[in-house]
Amino acid sequence: MLGFALGIATDSLNVEGFGARALAMSIVAFAASWMKAIFFADNLALNGFFFFIGKWAFDIIMIVVEQRLSGGAMVTQLLLWSPLSAFNTAVAGVVLLIVLRPVLEPSRT
């Protein structure tokens, strides 16, 4: 529900592809919650991989559903720019997890 709500909120800014982000966020959020239940791990590399795959899957779904790009521009976006964006998102997510690790860990007192 949160993925759908965030998708609708961001779709309200761009009326051309209304619903594309809501669909992409809903699918990625559902898949992430399902995968987190299977791979319950506190591994930074695994979390970075989840960030990367989630962002790349979001971009793929959004670009395909939105249908603003076609041909070579779409292939370039999906195979070059989206993975680079996903990599940057994964790096930022891992850095944020490292910085916030003392806050996120339960206290052992």
N, CA, C and O of each residue as an XYZ file, in Angstrom:
436
protein
N       0.820     -1.191      0.000
C       0.000      0.000      0.000
C       0.867      1.259      0.000
O       0.528      2.259     -0.633
N       1.979      1.197      0.711
C       2.849      2.357      0.770
C       3.480      2.640     -0.592
O       3.605      3.797     -0.993
N       3.876      1.580     -1.303
C       4.429      1.756     -2.645
C       3.424      2.371     -3.593
O       3.777      3.237     -4.393
N       2.179      1.939     -3.519
C       1.137      2.501     -4.369
C       0.882      3.968     -4.028
O       0.736      4.799     -4.924
N       0.828      4.282     -2.741
C       0.582      5.661     -2.315
C       1.722      6.582     -2.754
O       1.474      7.687     -3.238
N       2.964      6.135     -2.588
C       4.098      6.946     -3.045
C       4.104      7.091     -4.563
O       4.440      8.152     -5.089
N       3.732      6.025     -5.262
C       3.661      6.086     -6.718
C       2.623      7.074     -7.203
O       2.881      7.837     -8.134
N       1.448      7.072     -6.586
C       0.395      8.024     -6.956
C       0.841      9.453     -6.640
O       0.580     10.372     -7.416
N       1.509      9.637     -5.508
C       1.977     10.983     -5.141
C       2.992     11.504     -6.158
O       2.936     12.675     -6.534
N       3.912     10.660     -6.605
C       4.885     11.125     -7.599
C       4.277     11.211     -8.989
O       4.732     12.010     -9.808
N       3.260     10.409     -9.274
C       2.567     10.494    -10.562
C       1.769     11.775    -10.697
O       1.522     12.235    -11.812
N       1.368     12.348     -9.599
C       0.583     13.574     -9.677
C       1.399     14.734    -10.250
O       0.833     15.720    -10.723
N       2.715     14.616    -10.206
C       3.576     15.660    -10.765
C       3.736     15.531    -12.270
O       4.051     16.518    -12.936
N       3.528     14.345    -12.825
C       3.699     14.097    -14.251
C       2.439     13.425    -14.786
O       2.238     12.226    -14.587
N       1.601     14.187    -15.456
C       0.302     13.673    -15.887
C       0.427     12.801    -17.138
O      -0.476     12.015    -17.423
N       1.522     12.922    -17.887
C       1.675     12.176    -19.133
C       1.663     10.673    -18.920
O       0.994      9.954    -19.662
N       2.373     10.192    -17.943
C       2.461      8.760    -17.691
C       1.794      8.397    -16.381
O       2.345      7.631    -15.591
N       0.608      8.945    -16.144
C      -0.055      8.748    -14.852
C      -0.323      7.271    -14.602
O      -0.914      6.590    -15.440
N       0.103      6.790    -13.476
C      -0.092      5.402    -13.089
C       1.142      4.535    -13.271
O       1.230      3.460    -12.678
N       2.100      4.981    -14.081
C       3.302      4.178    -14.331
C       4.132      4.029    -13.068
O       4.573      2.928    -12.738
N       4.346      5.114    -12.370
C       5.143      5.045    -11.143
C       4.397      4.291    -10.041
O       5.011      3.568     -9.257
N       3.078      4.459     -9.981
C       2.296      3.740     -8.976
C       2.391      2.234     -9.201
O       2.554      1.466     -8.253
N       2.287      1.820    -10.459
C       2.413      0.399    -10.775
C       3.812     -0.107    -10.457
O       3.970     -1.166     -9.850
N       4.830      0.649    -10.866
C       6.210      0.233    -10.631
C       6.519      0.165     -9.134
O       7.131     -0.797     -8.671
N       6.101      1.178     -8.381
C       6.351      1.172     -6.930
C       5.615      0.032     -6.249
O       6.154     -0.589     -5.333
N       4.387     -0.256     -6.683
C       3.623     -1.348     -6.073
C       4.301     -2.692     -6.316
O       4.422     -3.504     -5.400
N       4.740     -2.924     -7.543
C       5.394     -4.197     -7.869
C       6.711     -4.342     -7.132
O       6.993     -5.398     -6.564
N       7.524     -3.291     -7.135
C       8.829     -3.356     -6.475
C       8.658     -3.486     -4.961
O       9.387     -4.249     -4.328
N       7.717     -2.762     -4.376
C       7.504     -2.854     -2.928
C       7.003     -4.239     -2.532
O       7.429     -4.783     -1.513
N       6.104     -4.813     -3.328
C       5.610     -6.164     -3.031
C       6.744     -7.178     -3.149
O       6.908     -8.037     -2.282
N       7.525     -7.076     -4.223
C       8.640     -8.008     -4.409
C       9.686     -7.845     -3.303
O      10.244     -8.832     -2.825
N       9.951     -6.605     -2.899
C      10.939     -6.373     -1.843
C      10.479     -6.949     -0.513
O      11.280     -7.539      0.214
N       9.209     -6.789     -0.185
C       8.726     -7.339      1.083
C       8.745     -8.865      1.057
O       9.034     -9.499      2.072
N       8.445     -9.445     -0.076
C       8.471    -10.902     -0.216
C       9.906    -11.420     -0.128
O      10.175    -12.415      0.546
N      10.832    -10.732     -0.821
C      12.236    -11.159     -0.804
C      12.861    -10.950      0.574
O      13.697    -11.751      0.994
N      12.476     -9.901      1.278
C      13.020     -9.650      2.608
C      12.571    -10.741      3.584
O      13.297    -11.089      4.516
N      11.376    -11.271      3.360
C      10.898    -12.361      4.213
C      11.680    -13.645      3.957
O      11.885    -14.442      4.872
N      12.118    -13.848      2.712
C      12.876    -15.058      2.374
C      14.337    -14.920      2.795
O      14.890    -15.818      3.430
N      14.957    -13.803      2.444
C      16.377    -13.577      2.720
C      16.533    -12.643      3.906
O      17.024    -11.525      3.747
N      16.131    -13.073      5.079
C      16.277    -12.242      6.269
C      17.754    -12.186      6.626
O      18.274    -13.058      7.323
N      18.418    -11.152      6.138
C      19.856    -11.041      6.368
C      20.221     -9.603      6.698
O      19.608     -8.652      6.213
N      21.225     -9.480      7.527
C      21.725     -8.162      7.879
C      23.098     -7.977      7.250
O      24.053     -7.582      7.920
N      23.185     -8.266      5.962
C      24.424     -8.200      5.222
C      24.405     -6.947      4.350
O      23.457     -6.733      3.595
N      25.437     -6.125      4.448
C      25.478     -4.888      3.672
C      25.512     -5.150      2.169
O      24.861     -4.440      1.403
N      26.262     -6.157      1.746
C      26.335     -6.467      0.312
C      24.976     -6.913     -0.225
O      24.588     -6.533     -1.330
N      24.259     -7.714      0.550
C      22.932     -8.169      0.127
C      21.944     -7.009      0.085
O      21.123     -6.920     -0.829
N      22.023     -6.124      1.069
C      21.164     -4.940      1.052
C      21.491     -4.042     -0.137
O      20.582     -3.512     -0.775
N      22.771     -3.866     -0.442
C      23.164     -3.094     -1.616
C      22.647     -3.719     -2.898
O      22.202     -3.013     -3.802
N      22.703     -5.047     -2.979
C      22.165     -5.754     -4.145
C      20.661     -5.540     -4.259
O      20.152     -5.333     -5.361
N      19.938     -5.586     -3.133
C      18.495     -5.328     -3.146
C      18.188     -3.904     -3.595
O      17.251     -3.685     -4.363
N      18.967     -2.937     -3.123
C      18.773     -1.552     -3.569
C      18.965     -1.444     -5.077
O      18.166     -0.813     -5.770
N      20.035     -2.066     -5.583
C      20.341     -2.012     -7.012
C      19.231     -2.637     -7.848
O      18.747     -2.026     -8.800
N      18.831     -3.849     -7.494
C      17.801     -4.560     -8.259
C      16.454     -3.843     -8.163
O      15.726     -3.761     -9.153
N      16.120     -3.331     -6.998
C      14.853     -2.627     -6.825
C      14.768     -1.370     -7.667
O      13.742     -1.112     -8.296
N      15.840     -0.583     -7.684
C      15.847      0.649     -8.485
C      15.827      0.331     -9.971
O      15.126      0.992    -10.738
N      16.587     -0.671    -10.382
C      16.630     -1.029    -11.795
C      15.280     -1.594    -12.246
O      14.812     -1.271    -13.338
N      14.657     -2.424    -11.424
C      13.333     -2.963    -11.754
C      12.301     -1.841    -11.825
O      11.443     -1.847    -12.708
N      12.374     -0.878    -10.906
C      11.474      0.268    -10.948
C      11.623      1.027    -12.256
O      10.628      1.367    -12.896
N      12.870      1.296    -12.660
C      13.111      2.020    -13.916
C      12.604      1.240    -15.122
O      11.997      1.819    -16.023
N      12.845     -0.068    -15.149
C      12.407     -0.888    -16.278
C      10.882     -0.853    -16.403
O      10.349     -0.620    -17.487
N      10.193     -1.082    -15.297
C       8.727     -1.085    -15.336
C       8.200      0.281    -15.728
O       7.298      0.383    -16.559
N       8.752      1.333    -15.140
C       8.269      2.677    -15.421
C       8.486      3.069    -16.880
O       7.591      3.639    -17.503
N       9.649      2.775    -17.427
C       9.954      3.160    -18.808
C       9.095      2.383    -19.796
O       8.611      2.944    -20.779
N       8.905      1.097    -19.536
C       8.097      0.285    -20.448
C       6.627      0.698    -20.392
O       5.984      0.817    -21.434
N       6.089      0.915    -19.201
C       4.677      1.266    -19.060
C       4.405      2.697    -19.535
O       3.362      2.968    -20.132
N       5.324      3.593    -19.274
C       5.136      5.002    -19.625
C       5.135      5.228    -21.136
O       4.431      6.114    -21.620
N       5.891      4.462    -21.873
C       5.958      4.495    -23.340
C       6.322      5.863    -23.913
O       5.793      6.253    -24.954
N       7.214      6.595    -23.254
C       7.690      7.863    -23.809
C       8.903      7.661    -24.704
O       9.135      8.451    -25.619
N       9.680      6.610    -24.451
C      10.874      6.336    -25.237
C      10.624      5.134    -26.142
O       9.818      4.258    -25.827
N      11.325      5.109    -27.262
C      11.214      3.950    -28.150
C      12.546      3.747    -28.860
O      13.363      4.662    -28.955
N      12.746      2.546    -29.349
C      13.940      2.226    -30.132
C      15.221      2.315    -29.347
O      15.332      1.809    -28.231
N      16.207      2.985    -29.970
C      17.536      3.084    -29.378
C      17.566      3.878    -28.089
O      18.348      3.573    -27.188
N      16.724      4.891    -27.992
C      16.690      5.694    -26.767
C      16.221      4.853    -25.581
O      16.722      5.002    -24.466
N      15.267      3.980    -25.832
C      14.763      3.119    -24.760
C      15.813      2.090    -24.337
O      15.999      1.840    -23.147
N      16.492      1.501    -25.309
C      17.535      0.523    -25.005
C      18.679      1.184    -24.239
O      19.191      0.616    -23.274
N      19.077      2.376    -24.662
C      20.144      3.107    -23.973
C      19.737      3.426    -22.542
O      20.533      3.284    -21.614
N      18.510      3.853    -22.372
C      18.025      4.171    -21.027
C      17.990      2.929    -20.143
O      18.404      2.976    -18.984
N      17.496      1.815    -20.690
C      17.346      0.604    -19.888
C      18.663     -0.101    -19.589
O      18.820     -0.690    -18.520
N      19.612     -0.047    -20.524
C      20.848     -0.809    -20.360
C      22.067      0.020    -19.958
O      23.097     -0.543    -19.590
N      21.965      1.350    -20.023
C      23.099      2.182    -19.640
C      22.767      3.090    -18.458
O      23.389      2.992    -17.400
N      21.797      3.964    -18.640
C      21.530      4.975    -17.618
C      20.812      4.417    -16.398
O      21.107      4.827    -15.275
N      19.888      3.500    -16.588
C      19.181      2.922    -15.435
C      20.109      2.119    -14.522
O      20.028      2.280    -13.304
N      20.994      1.253    -15.057
C      21.929      0.571    -14.149
C      22.885      1.526    -13.431
O      23.232      1.295    -12.273
N      23.308      2.586    -14.101
C      24.172      3.567    -13.429
C      23.428      4.276    -12.303
O      23.983      4.501    -11.228
N      22.179      4.622    -12.555
C      21.358      5.233    -11.519
C      21.116      4.258    -10.372
O      21.138      4.645     -9.203
N      20.885      2.999    -10.709
C      20.674      1.981     -9.681
C      21.935      1.776     -8.847
O      21.853      1.575     -7.635
N      23.103      1.826     -9.491
C      24.363      1.691     -8.765
C      24.543      2.851     -7.784
O      24.923      2.632     -6.634
N      24.276      4.071     -8.224
C      24.378      5.231     -7.335
C      23.403      5.126     -6.168
O      23.744      5.473     -5.037
N      22.201      4.651     -6.439
C      21.214      4.466     -5.375
C      21.687      3.412     -4.383
O      21.532      3.588     -3.175
N      22.262      2.316     -4.880
C      22.768      1.263     -4.002
C      23.909      1.763     -3.131
O      23.959      1.453     -1.941
N      24.820      2.529     -3.705
C      25.939      3.085     -2.927
C      25.414      4.023     -1.847
O      25.855      3.957     -0.699
N      24.476      4.893     -2.205
C      23.901      5.811     -1.218
C      23.162      5.046     -0.118
O      23.240      5.416      1.054
N      22.449      3.990     -0.489
C      21.733      3.189      0.499
C      22.667      2.479      1.465
O      22.406      2.431      2.667
N      23.760      1.925      0.938
C      24.730      1.229      1.795
C      25.429      2.224      2.722
O      25.625      1.936      3.903
N      25.800      3.381      2.201
C      26.428      4.410      3.044
C      25.463      4.839      4.144
O      25.869      5.009      5.293
N      24.202      5.015      3.801
C      23.202      5.392      4.794
C      23.026      4.309      5.854
O      22.873      4.619      7.035
N      23.045      3.040      5.443
C      22.963      1.958      6.424
C      24.169      1.939      7.349
O      24.034      1.676      8.544
N      25.344      2.216      6.805
C      26.557      2.245      7.632
C      26.488      3.389      8.635
O      26.817      3.213      9.808
N      26.063      4.553      8.177
C      25.993      5.717      9.062
C      24.930      5.525     10.144
O      25.131      5.917     11.294
N      23.801      4.923      9.773
C      22.702      4.776     10.721
C      22.713      3.451     11.487
O      21.779      3.168     12.237
N      23.740      2.652     11.310
C      23.797      1.351     11.983
C      23.641      1.463     13.502
O      22.917      0.651     14.079
N      24.276      2.419     14.179
C      24.079      2.506     15.641
C      22.628      2.808     16.028
O      22.169      2.377     17.085
N      21.920      3.530     15.196
C      20.536      3.871     15.490
C      19.603      2.692     15.184
O      18.615      2.477     15.885
N      19.927      1.934     14.135
C      19.057      0.839     13.698
C      19.196     -0.430     14.517
O      18.268     -1.239     14.561
N      20.335     -0.620     15.164
C      20.540     -1.835     15.968
C      19.777     -1.731     17.280
O      19.748     -0.672     17.907
N      19.159     -2.833     17.695
C      18.451     -2.802     18.999
C      19.447     -2.711     20.140
O      20.551     -3.249     20.067
N      19.040     -2.025     21.187
C      19.934     -1.866     22.347
C      20.003     -3.177     23.121
O      19.007     -3.891     23.232
N      21.153     -3.483     23.642
C      21.385     -4.732     24.372
C      21.634     -4.459     25.848
O      22.620     -4.927     26.418
N      20.753     -3.715     26.448
C      20.943     -3.415     27.868
C      19.954     -4.116     28.726
O      19.980     -3.968     29.948
